Amino acid sequence: MKKKTLAVLFCVLLLAGSVFANGSAETAAPKQRTLTIWYEGNEAESFTRLIPEFESANPGIKIELVNIPYSNLANQELVACQSNAGPDLMWQSNSWVNSFAQMNLLEDLTDEMQKYDNLKNFQNEINPVTLELGKLDERIYGLPWSTEAMSLVYNKDMFREAGLDPENPPRTWAEMIEYAQKLTVDKNGDGIIDQYGFAVCGNAPGNCWFRFVPDLWSAGGEIATSDLKHGNIDTKEALEALKYYTEFLTQYHVAPESSVNNNSGDNRTLFINKKVAMYIDGQSGVMNVQKESNIDVGICLWPGKNGPTTAGLGGMYVVMPKNAKNKTDAWTFLNYFYDTKVQEWFPVAFPVKLEAQKAERFNNYRDERYREQLAHTRNFQLLGDTPTCQTIIMEMIQSVLSGIATPEQALKNANEQITAALDV
């Protein structure tokens, strides 16, 4: 009997020790795992809702969100994917995904998607064009979650002050130059321009790419040959496009002197501060303009050489690096993220799921104009190293804007560099 009592007492002490060491078994919190996501900051406001919502539904997972400026994102992701220090998921511009896949840096998502309710029918719930750059040999390496196209944005009040009809914006290159000249104003006669007609983008590789390539298409040119092995911009079409792009500053002086250093954010700030009358921007950028100013904003189809032209299909993808350390929780996040109800509110631009695009919040002037531009878009070429080619195009533009090279010299040099980048 005494032995039995001692045995019971021993068990009680063991149980008590366990409680004191670990807390109550009923109240012990699950051990949290960290899911690291890299993004470029545009959706910071949406994440304030997403993170607590996701973590509440998945108490074992804590999101670590890392904001990397868009201008540095591609390079940092490239380094991370080639090392062992990358995130579990990362945002990418749609123009980068195929290049990363060709470099064998991304996880093949095709088969695993079929295990998740919100992903198994994904390809049937979107416009297939939006997924093209995320595929390689019919395998899926990236999932688009937003889709947008850039348009010409202008200040309607400045149009009225210049005697221009804000309901009749420019449609051609010639009209763009004409309007920009009328909108460039020295308001007090001191010889210093107070208001420029058009903001040229000369900095940030992706920013320059999305603005120069549509002008190149409008002139009938393309970045690379059809076999994607050689540069194709040492041509009369490319020369016409580059002259048009840069002469707002170098010949007509209707763009700010700072153009060589200005990225899309700088141009947006100039527009908000009423220093420029027209610039190229996307949905999310214009939303910020409307939040931060009282400008009567006009939006129209991208003016081309002879009329409205096609813009590059934009938007963001989410990809999983091949060396991601927490792939299981990454899949849990993806399944949550692609729920149609989440898609309805998360992206500032249009969500990629067609059903989510019907959300009431898109019934406004701004989004109706961008919906129209989406019908005039195309994908960029599936280049082997798009990030490098984007940097080459930016440096080409900068060399002309700064007067270091003529357009002819800049194109010849850039064409050689692009060919070298594609020769893999």
Buried (B, 14 or more C-beta within 10 A) or exposed (E): EEEEEEEEEEEEEEEEEEEEEEEEEEEEEEEEBEBBBBBBEBBEEBBEEBBEEBBEEBEEBBBEBEBBEBBEBBBBBBEBBEEEEBBBBBBBBBBBBBBBBBBEBBBBBEEBBEEBEBBEEBEEBBBEBBBBBBBBEEEBBBBBBBBBBBBBBBBBBBBEBBEBEBEEBBBBBEBBBBBBBBBBBEEEEEEEBEBBBBBBBBBBBBBBBBBBBBBBBBBEBBBBEEEEEBBBBBBEBBBBBBBBBBBBBBEBBBBBEBBBBBBBBBBBBBBBEBBBBBBBBBBBBBBBBBEEBEBEBBBBBBBBBEEBBBBBBBBBBBBBBBBBBBBEBBBBBBBBBBBBEBBBEBBBBBBBBBEBBEBEEBEEEBBEBBBBBBEBBBBBBBBBBBBBBBBBBBBBBBBBBBEEBBBEEBBBBBBBBBBBBBEE
